[in-house]
Amino acid sequence: MKKLTATNQRVQFYLTYTTEKPTTIATRKRMSAFRKSLESRGDMLDELFPAKQRDVLDRILYLTSGAGITKVGAETLAIKCGVSPRTVTAAVRTLKATGEFIVGSLIKRKGGAGKYIFVDRKHVNFREIMREVFSLSDYKFAQLISEQIAEQKNDESVEPVSVKGEKQSSNYDISFKSKQEKDSYISTLESLRRSVEEQTEPTREYVVQYATNTRQIAFYDLLSDFPIHGSIKQVRHLLALRIGSDCDDKRYVLAKDAILSIANRINDGYKFDNVVATFTGALTNAVNYKKVIAQESKPARKTKAVPFYNWLVERE
């Protein structure tokens, strides 16, 4: 698994010029949200983080409550929380396994060796942190986290970041032992994609930044001008990108038909759990259907007629 690292200077620069500072109120709100997230998955906070590990968790939540990121050494956490380094390691391992926080480390240079980097995935600065501190685009970040989640699913023990560093291995050569394992990995990627998309805002600037086809921008403008339901308006930036970088005029028309069909059903009282997924599926089916019709409509290949010659009849 590829280790997420950053220089001490880059992290410190972000912390220095970020206006948000840690507060007790923000820490309590994050703890409440953290507890609810665990309970929704059937986990209990007190069971995952016993008394002393809970102190470590509280400290990490406080440090990240301001800017959404912090850097701190294991020894410093142990001293501040009055616990042993082993307790810190155990708490960090559990926190990383919850998927609520990104746990990385500073690159081993002066002032940075052995320090953790904690990033709150639910913080409003999350995407900005991944871009500014780690220089990761949404796509590259999605790849990194998907590997971390997949590894956690296949191995319940998550190796923590240690003072002596962490072994690195190839993170793009992924093989599957079974269909179930592959399906689980695909499901993880889909969940991750939704998680990343939830951090975005329905702005035209977002579409312009990530669009690779002018029709994607045009589709966003079309959805912005259409008198459609709010549930579609809220995700129009995602819908615009979903029509694909290879979108042509025919696919663009199919995309319009698909979104109008969804809008009409919503007006009739139907509720979609995921508008983006519904649109993507409808557009894919429409494109595939057109391909099948086109293939079936092709005229049958004509075989050139060969004159019959009866070899049994003698000819002069």
VMD Tcl script that draws the C-alpha trace (Angstrom):
set ca {
  {0.00 0.00 0.00}
  {1.34 3.42 -0.91}
  {2.05 5.56 2.13}
  {0.59 9.06 2.21}
  {3.35 11.55 3.04}
  {4.01 15.28 2.91}
  {6.83 17.61 3.89}
  {6.78 19.38 7.25}
  {7.04 22.74 5.48}
  {3.95 22.13 3.32}
  {1.81 21.02 6.28}
  {3.01 23.91 8.45}
  {2.36 26.42 5.68}
  {-1.24 25.23 5.39}
  {-1.74 25.34 9.18}
  {-0.21 28.83 9.44}
  {-2.36 30.42 6.78}
  {-5.63 28.68 7.68}
  {-7.95 30.87 9.72}
  {-9.78 28.02 11.47}
  {-8.39 27.16 14.90}
  {-9.19 24.17 17.15}
  {-12.10 24.71 19.54}
  {-13.83 22.61 22.17}
  {-17.24 23.20 20.59}
  {-16.08 21.96 17.18}
  {-14.45 18.95 18.85}
  {-17.69 17.99 20.59}
  {-19.65 18.25 17.34}
  {-17.13 16.08 15.52}
  {-17.16 13.52 18.32}
  {-20.96 13.34 18.14}
  {-20.85 12.85 14.36}
  {-18.07 10.28 14.76}
  {-20.09 8.31 17.30}
  {-23.20 8.30 15.09}
  {-21.19 7.18 12.07}
  {-19.80 4.22 14.01}
  {-23.20 3.27 15.41}
  {-24.71 3.29 11.91}
  {-22.25 0.50 11.09}
  {-22.95 -1.42 14.28}
  {-19.78 -0.31 16.12}
  {-19.67 1.26 19.57}
  {-17.22 4.05 20.34}
  {-16.41 2.80 23.84}
  {-15.69 -0.70 22.55}
  {-13.34 0.49 19.81}
  {-11.56 3.05 22.00}
  {-11.11 1.94 25.63}
  {-10.51 4.61 28.29}
  {-6.87 5.47 27.56}
  {-7.23 5.17 23.78}
  {-10.26 7.45 24.03}
  {-7.98 10.17 25.42}
  {-5.80 9.85 22.32}
  {-8.88 10.05 20.09}
  {-10.12 13.16 21.90}
  {-6.76 14.85 21.37}
  {-6.68 14.04 17.66}
  {-10.24 15.27 17.17}
  {-9.37 18.51 18.92}
  {-6.22 19.12 16.87}
  {-8.05 18.54 13.58}
  {-11.21 20.44 14.56}
  {-9.79 23.68 13.22}
  {-8.09 23.29 9.85}
  {-9.03 19.65 9.35}
  {-5.39 18.53 9.47}
  {-2.67 18.28 12.08}
  {0.85 16.88 12.47}
  {1.98 15.42 15.75}
  {4.49 12.86 16.95}
  {3.57 9.64 18.72}
  {5.71 10.60 21.72}
  {4.01 13.99 21.97}
  {0.57 12.36 21.90}
  {1.66 9.92 24.59}
  {2.90 12.74 26.86}
  {-0.12 15.00 26.30}
  {-2.58 12.17 26.93}
  {-0.61 10.56 29.76}
  {-0.49 7.17 28.05}
  {2.14 4.79 26.70}
  {3.40 4.87 23.10}
  {1.79 1.45 22.60}
  {-1.60 2.90 23.52}
  {-1.10 5.69 20.98}
  {-0.22 3.14 18.29}
  {-3.31 1.08 19.08}
  {-5.60 4.14 19.03}
  {-4.18 5.37 15.72}
  {-4.56 1.91 14.18}
  {-8.22 1.79 15.19}
  {-8.87 5.35 14.02}
  {-7.37 4.56 10.62}
  {-9.51 1.42 10.34}
  {-12.73 3.41 10.84}
  {-12.13 5.23 7.55}
  {-13.12 8.56 9.12}
  {-9.57 9.93 9.09}
  {-6.60 9.72 6.77}
  {-3.43 8.77 8.63}
  {-0.14 9.61 6.94}
  {3.31 10.71 8.02}
  {5.79 13.49 7.48}
  {8.69 12.88 5.11}
  {11.79 12.10 7.10}
  {13.61 15.40 7.11}
  {14.69 17.72 9.86}
  {11.72 18.47 12.13}
  {9.47 15.86 10.58}
  {10.76 12.37 11.33}
  {8.30 10.09 13.09}
  {5.31 12.43 13.04}
  {1.79 11.44 12.09}
  {-0.39 13.48 9.76}
  {-4.11 13.26 10.55}
  {-6.71 14.50 8.06}
  {-10.43 14.56 8.84}
  {-12.31 13.21 5.80}
  {-15.53 14.91 6.96}
  {-13.98 18.37 7.31}
  {-15.01 21.14 4.91}
  {-11.34 21.68 3.99}
  {-10.81 18.02 3.06}
  {-10.52 18.39 -0.74}
  {-8.43 21.53 -0.37}
  {-6.04 19.73 2.00}
  {-5.57 16.80 -0.37}
  {-4.84 19.21 -3.20}
  {-2.66 21.76 -1.40}
  {-0.78 19.58 1.10}
  {-0.51 16.27 -0.75}
  {-0.81 17.55 -4.34}
  {-3.44 14.90 -5.09}
  {-6.23 15.27 -7.62}
  {-9.60 13.69 -6.76}
  {-8.83 10.78 -9.07}
  {-5.38 10.02 -7.63}
  {-6.72 10.40 -4.10}
  {-9.59 8.04 -4.87}
  {-7.08 5.43 -6.05}
  {-5.05 5.76 -2.87}
  {-8.00 5.44 -0.50}
  {-9.55 2.57 -2.43}
  {-6.33 0.62 -1.91}
  {-6.35 1.39 1.80}
  {-9.97 0.29 2.16}
  {-9.42 -2.85 0.10}
  {-6.44 -3.76 2.24}
  {-8.48 -3.27 5.40}
  {-11.17 -5.61 4.06}
  {-8.63 -8.33 3.28}
  {-6.61 -7.89 6.44}
  {-8.30 -6.77 9.65}
  {-5.02 -5.52 11.12}
  {-4.01 -2.17 9.73}
  {-0.30 -1.43 10.01}
  {0.18 1.93 11.77}
  {2.70 4.58 10.86}
  {5.72 3.99 13.08}
  {8.60 6.16 14.12}
  {10.96 3.95 12.10}
  {8.88 4.29 8.98}
  {6.66 1.95 7.00}
  {7.40 -0.55 4.26}
  {6.05 0.37 0.89}
  {4.83 -1.94 -1.83}
  {3.36 -1.68 -5.29}
  {-0.12 -0.23 -5.08}
  {-1.45 -0.62 -8.62}
  {-0.86 -4.34 -9.21}
  {-4.05 -5.74 -7.69}
  {-5.10 -9.35 -8.22}
  {-8.23 -11.12 -6.99}
  {-8.46 -14.67 -5.67}
  {-12.23 -14.93 -6.15}
  {-15.21 -13.24 -7.77}
  {-16.48 -12.26 -4.31}
  {-13.22 -10.48 -3.59}
  {-13.41 -8.62 -6.90}
  {-17.06 -7.66 -6.32}
  {-16.15 -6.39 -2.87}
  {-13.34 -4.27 -4.33}
  {-15.62 -2.82 -7.02}
  {-18.21 -2.02 -4.34}
  {-15.49 -0.28 -2.34}
  {-14.50 1.84 -5.34}
  {-18.11 2.85 -5.86}
  {-18.51 3.83 -2.20}
  {-15.29 5.80 -2.37}
  {-16.37 7.59 -5.53}
  {-19.59 8.66 -3.85}
  {-17.63 9.80 -0.79}
  {-15.37 12.00 -2.92}
  {-18.29 13.38 -4.90}
  {-20.14 14.31 -1.71}
  {-17.32 16.74 -0.93}
  {-17.95 18.75 -4.11}
  {-20.25 21.70 -4.67}
  {-22.59 22.16 -7.67}
  {-20.58 24.95 -9.27}
  {-19.76 25.59 -12.90}
  {-16.14 26.14 -11.94}
  {-15.94 22.55 -10.72}
  {-17.20 21.24 -14.06}
  {-14.85 23.49 -16.03}
  {-11.92 22.27 -13.92}
  {-12.55 18.57 -14.49}
  {-14.37 18.50 -17.85}
  {-12.46 17.14 -20.83}
  {-15.28 17.66 -23.32}
  {-17.08 20.95 -24.04}
  {-20.40 19.07 -24.12}
  {-19.99 18.37 -20.41}
  {-19.96 22.09 -19.69}
  {-22.86 22.61 -22.10}
  {-24.85 19.91 -20.29}
  {-24.23 21.64 -16.95}
  {-25.50 24.93 -18.40}
  {-28.53 23.13 -19.81}
  {-29.41 21.65 -16.41}
  {-28.90 25.01 -14.74}
  {-31.39 26.67 -17.11}
  {-33.98 23.87 -17.01}
  {-36.88 24.22 -14.51}
  {-36.11 20.84 -12.94}
  {-36.45 19.40 -9.45}
  {-33.99 20.48 -6.77}
  {-32.63 16.96 -6.28}
  {-31.35 17.14 -9.87}
  {-30.07 20.71 -9.55}
  {-27.97 19.74 -6.53}
  {-26.00 17.15 -8.49}
  {-25.96 18.78 -11.93}
  {-22.17 19.17 -11.75}
  {-21.80 15.40 -11.32}
  {-24.37 14.64 -14.02}
  {-22.49 16.86 -16.44}
  {-19.25 14.95 -15.93}
  {-21.03 11.59 -16.13}
  {-21.94 12.02 -19.80}
  {-18.28 11.20 -20.46}
  {-15.24 12.71 -22.06}
  {-16.10 10.83 -25.27}
  {-19.60 12.31 -25.50}
  {-20.73 13.11 -29.03}
  {-23.92 14.73 -30.35}
  {-25.90 11.47 -30.25}
  {-24.87 10.70 -26.67}
  {-25.67 14.29 -25.68}
  {-29.24 13.88 -27.00}
  {-29.60 10.58 -25.13}
  {-28.38 12.29 -21.95}
  {-31.03 14.99 -22.31}
  {-33.73 12.38 -22.86}
  {-32.57 10.43 -19.80}
  {-32.58 13.43 -17.47}
  {-35.99 14.59 -18.74}
  {-37.38 11.12 -18.08}
  {-35.99 11.21 -14.52}
  {-37.37 14.72 -13.98}
  {-40.84 13.66 -15.16}
  {-40.87 10.68 -12.81}
  {-39.86 12.90 -9.89}
  {-42.68 15.31 -10.77}
  {-45.04 12.33 -10.69}
  {-44.00 11.67 -7.09}
  {-41.31 9.02 -7.54}
  {-38.24 9.33 -5.30}
  {-34.81 8.17 -6.44}
  {-32.28 7.12 -3.81}
  {-29.41 8.24 -6.04}
  {-30.13 10.51 -9.00}
  {-26.56 10.32 -10.31}
  {-26.48 6.52 -10.31}
  {-29.94 6.36 -11.91}
  {-28.90 8.79 -14.65}
  {-25.65 6.92 -15.30}
  {-27.47 3.61 -15.62}
  {-30.18 5.05 -17.85}
  {-27.65 6.70 -20.16}
  {-25.54 3.53 -20.39}
  {-28.60 1.44 -21.24}
  {-29.72 3.95 -23.85}
  {-26.29 4.00 -25.52}
  {-26.08 0.19 -25.55}
  {-29.63 -0.09 -26.90}
  {-28.81 2.25 -29.77}
  {-25.77 0.15 -30.61}
  {-27.86 -3.03 -30.72}
  {-30.50 -1.39 -32.92}
  {-27.82 -0.07 -35.25}
  {-26.29 -3.52 -35.61}
  {-29.68 -5.17 -36.25}
  {-30.64 -2.57 -38.84}
  {-27.57 -3.21 -40.99}
  {-28.60 -4.79 -44.32}
  {-27.73 -8.44 -44.70}
  {-24.64 -9.12 -46.71}
  {-25.56 -10.08 -50.27}
  {-23.75 -12.98 -51.88}
  {-22.99 -12.60 -55.53}
  {-25.10 -15.04 -57.57}
  {-23.10 -17.71 -59.39}
  {-24.72 -19.16 -62.57}
  {-25.59 -22.81 -62.24}
  {-23.67 -25.13 -64.54}
  {-24.78 -28.71 -64.92}
  {-21.68 -30.78 -65.43}
  {-23.75 -33.85 -66.32}
  {-24.98 -32.37 -69.57}
  {-22.64 -32.58 -72.50}
  {-22.25 -29.32 -74.31}
  {-20.85 -28.64 -77.78}
}
mol new
graphics top color blue
foreach p $ca { graphics top sphere $p radius 0.5 }
foreach p [lrange $ca 0 end-1] q [lrange $ca 1 end] { graphics top cylinder $p $q radius 0.2 }
display resetview
